Amino acid sequence: MPESPPPAAAIVVAAGQGLRAGGATPKQFVPWRGKPMVRHSVEALIGADLAPIVVAVAPDAIAHAATLLEGTGARIVAGGETRRQSVANALEALAADAPRAVLIHDAARPGLQTAVIGRLIAALETAPGAIPVLPVVDSLHREGEGRVERERLHRVQTPQAFRFAEILAAHRAWPKGAD
C-alpha cells in the first residue's frame, strides 16, 4: 500500500540578510532566549507535528545553518535572491513528499504558537490559503488624506498556510524574473 502524504509540512525562510535589524549577524541567526531565532521557529513547527521541515538559507550560510539546526531533522536548502525565490526552492524540495498542506514561516518570528498553527491548518479545509492577522491598534495617518479607519487594517503575520499542490503550481506558473 503506498504511503500517504504527510498532512502538513513547513518551510522556514531564513535566507535574508537581516539588514533592517542592523548588526553583523543576520537576525534569523541571532540568539534569543538561549537559541538562534531560526531554531526556535523550527522547534515550534516540530512541536506542532509538522514534517518535513525545509529551511531556506543563503547559499553561503548552509553549513552554519546545519550546525545551528543539528538534531532537528530539518532539511536545509539554498534560498534565492528574493523571498519568492527562496520559497520556490523550498517548495521544490518538498515536491516529492507532496504534503497536503504547507506552512511558510519567517525564521525571525520565533514566538510561534501551536494554537495558531492548528487554526491555520483547519482553515485549509475551506480555503486554499490562510494567514494569521492581528488588528492595528495604533492610530495611523496617511499624508494628504483624512482619517484612516484602523478597524479595516490588519497586520499580517506568519506562518502563511496553503494547500501544497496549489501553492506549488502557483510558484511554478510565476513568470521567471518577476517578484
C-alpha positions, 0 to 999 in steps of 0.5 A, spaced: 500 500 500 503 506 498 504 511 503 500 517 504 502 524 504 504 527 510 498 532 512 502 538 513 509 540 512 513 547 513 518 551 510 522 556 514 525 562 510 531 564 513 535 566 507 535 574 508 540 578 510 537 581 516 539 588 514 533 592 517 535 589 524 542 592 523 548 588 526 553 583 523 549 577 524 543 576 520 537 576 525 534 569 523 541 567 526 541 571 532 540 568 539 534 569 543 532 566 549 538 561 549 537 559 541 538 562 534 531 565 532 531 560 526 531 554 531 526 556 535 521 557 529 523 550 527 522 547 534 515 550 534 513 547 527 516 540 530 512 541 536 506 542 532 507 535 528 509 538 522 514 534 517 518 535 513 521 541 515 525 545 509 529 551 511 531 556 506 538 559 507 543 563 503 547 559 499 553 561 503 550 560 510 548 552 509 553 549 513 552 554 519 545 553 518 546 545 519 550 546 525 545 551 528 539 546 526 543 539 528 538 534 531 532 537 528 531 533 522 530 539 518 532 539 511 536 545 509 536 548 502 539 554 498 534 560 498 534 565 492 535 572 491 528 574 493 523 571 498 519 568 492 525 565 490 527 562 496 520 559 497 520 556 490 526 552 492 523 550 498 517 548 495 521 544 490 524 540 495 518 538 498 515 536 491 516 529 492 513 528 499 507 532 496 504 534 503 497 536 503 498 542 506 504 547 507 506 552 512 511 558 510 514 561 516 519 567 517 525 564 521 525 571 525 518 570 528 520 565 533 514 566 538 510 561 534 504 558 537 501 551 536 494 554 537 495 558 531 498 553 527 492 548 528 487 554 526 491 555 520 491 548 518 483 547 519 482 553 515 485 549 509 479 545 509 475 551 506 480 555 503 486 554 499 490 559 503 490 562 510 494 567 514 494 569 521 492 577 522 492 581 528 488 588 528 492 595 528 491 598 534 495 604 533 492 610 530 495 611 523 495 617 518 496 617 511 499 624 508 494 628 504 488 624 506 483 624 512 482 619 517 484 612 516 479 607 519 484 602 523 478 597 524 479 595 516 487 594 517 490 588 519 497 586 520 499 580 517 503 575 520 506 568 519 506 562 518 502 563 511 498 556 510 496 553 503 494 547 500 501 544 497 499 542 490 496 549 489 501 553 492 506 549 488 503 550 481 502 557 483 510 558 484 511 554 478 506 558 473 510 565 476 513 568 470 521 567 471 524 574 473 518 577 476 517 578 484 
